[in-house]
Amino acid sequence: MSRPVTRVLALLEILQERGLVPADELARRLDVDARAVRRYITALRDMDIPVESVRGRYGGYRLAHGVRLPPLMLTDDEAVAVAVALAGGKDQRAGEPDPADRALVKLNRVLPASLRRRVTALVAATSATAGPLTPEPHLALTLAAAVHARHTVRIEHTRGAREVDPYGLVVHARRWYLVGHDHLRAAIRMYRLDRISGATELLGRFAPPEGFDPVAHVLRTLTLGAWTHRTEVWLDTDLRTARDQLPATFGDLHACPGGGVLLVSGAENLPAMARILAGLPWPFTVRSPPALVAALAEHVTALTLAVARSQVAP
C-alpha cells in the first residue's frame, strides 16, 4: 500500500466501518506514523469530508454524524471504467493526493461497500507510467464551454494573444490540444493547452466546417506537419488491413487505383524510418524522397553484414 491515495481510501473505509478509531490504531493499520495519519485526515477534510478529532485517553478520529451518503448505483464495469480513468489520469510524481486522487476518494465514499473494496483493491494494484497532463481547470472549462456554445474565444498564448473559433479539445499522447480557426492566420490551427495562460469567451458565434474532425486534424498535423521530411511509400496490402495494423499516427493511408495502399507520412530521422519500413509485414516501394531509398539501402547493407557475422562456421 504505497500510494497516498490508497492509504486515504483505506482510512476512509476504516472510519466508515468503525466510527471512533484511535490514532495509533489507524497508524498501525495503514502502516504509517502518526504524522502521516494527520496528513491523510487533513486530505479528507480538504475534500469536504467532515472528520472529527476526539481528544483524551479514549480519543481518536471519526466521521461526523450524518455524513453517510446513499450508495452510488454503478455496475461493476461502470465503476471499474471510472476508477481506471481516474487512476490513469493522475500525476504519478505527486507525493500527496492530486485532483484525480481526490475524485477517487469521493467516488469510493458513495459506492456500495462490496464494490468499494474491489475498486480500492484495483487502485492499489494498478500503476500507470503516465496519464494525460492535467490542464488548468478554469482554462479547460472555459474552452469546453466555448466549444459547446460555438463562441469565439480570446486566448493568451505564449506567442501572443489571438482570437480562435474553437472546434474541439483533443487529448493525445498526454497533451491537451485546442483545435480551431485562428482569426489572425485565417487558418485552422491547434494549440497546446499548457502554452495557453488564459482564455475569455467572447460574444461572437461561429459554425464549424461540415464534417470537420478535430482528432483527425491533430493526428494529421502531428504526423506530417511537425517533420522535416515528407515520405510516400506504396504498401502491397489493402486499406482495411493497413488501418488495422498501423497506428493512426503512422501516417495517412490512401487506397491506390491499381491496388495497394499509399502511405503518406513524415520523418525527422530517415534512417529510423528505414528501420520501421523494414519491419513491415508487406512488400513495399519507396516513392519519395530519394534520401529515404539511400537510408534503406544502408540499413540493408548493415543487416547483410550482421547476417554474415552471425553465420556459424561449419
C-alpha positions, 0 to 999 in steps of 0.5 A: 500500500504505497500510494497516498491515495490508497492509504486515504481510501483505506482510512476512509473505509476504516472510519466508515466501518468503525466510527471512533478509531484511535490514532495509533490504531489507524497508524498501525493499520495503514502502516504509517506514523502518526504524522502521516495519519494527520496528513491523510485526515487533513486530505479528507477534510480538504475534500469536504469530508467532515472528520472529527478529532476526539481528544483524551485517553479514549480519543481518536478520529471519526466521521461526523454524524450524518455524513453517510451518503446513499450508495452510488448505483454503478455496475461493476464495469461502470465503476471499474471504467471510472476508477481506471480513468481516474487512476490513469489520469493522475500525476504519478510524481505527486507525493500527496493526493492530486485532483484525480486522487481526490475524485477517487476518494469521493467516488469510493465514499458513495459506492456500495461497500462490496464494490468499494473494496474491489475498486480500492483493491484495483487502485492499489494494484494498478500503476500507470507510467503516465496519464494525460497532463492535467490542464488548468481547470478554469482554462479547460472549462472555459474552452469546453464551454466555448466549444459547446456554445460555438463562441469565439474565444480570446486566448493568451498564448505564449506567442501572443494573444489571438482570437480562435473559433474553437472546434474541439479539445483533443487529448493525445499522447498526454497533451491537451490540444485546442483545435480551431480557426485562428482569426489572425492566420485565417487558418485552422490551427491547434494549440497546446493547452499548457502554452495557453495562460488564459482564455475569455469567451467572447460574444461572437458565434461561429459554425464549424466546417461540415464534417470537420474532425478535430482528432483527425486534424491533430493526428494529421498535423502531428504526423506530417506537419511537425517533420522535416521530411515528407515520405510516400511509400506504396504498401502491397496490402489493402486499406482495411488491413493497413488501418488495422495494423498501423497506428493512426499516427503512422501516417495517412493511408490512401487506397491506390487505383491499381491496388495497394495502399499509399502511405503518406507520412513524415520523418525527422530521422530517415534512417529510423524510418528505414528501420520501421519500413523494414519491419513491415509485414508487406512488400513495399516501394519507396516513392519519395524522397530519394534520401529515404531509398539511400537510408534503406539501402544502408540499413540493408547493407548493415543487416547483410553484414550482421547476417554474415557475422552471425553465420556459424562456421561449419 
